[in-house]
C-alpha cells in the first residue's frame, strides 16, 4: 500500500512539473510577444516623429526654402528615400539633398 501511494504521489508530481513547465513557456512567449510589440510601436513612433520633423521643415517659413535655392543648386533635387529619413534624426534643417 505504501509503495502504491508513493507511485501515485510521484505521478502527480510529474504532472505538476509538466504543467508548471508549460505555464512558464507560455509566460516566456507572452513576454517575448509583448517586447516585440513594444519594439515595433517604438520604431513606428520614432519614424512618425522623424517624418513629422521632416514635414515641418519642408513646410517651414519661406526663408528656409529660399535660403536653400542658391545658384549652385540648379540640378533637380534627388528623391527622398528611407535612408534620408533615417539619417535626419537631429537635422531638421536638411530640406533638399544634392
Residue pairs with C-beta under 8 A, 6 or more apart in sequence:
47 85
50 85
50 86
50 88
50 89
51 85
53 88
53 92
54 80
54 85
54 88
54 92
56 92
57 64
57 92
57 93
57 94
57 95
58 65
58 95
64 93
64 95
65 95
68 95
68 96
73 96
73 98
75 98
77 96
77 97
77 98
78 97
78 98
80 97
84 97
88 94
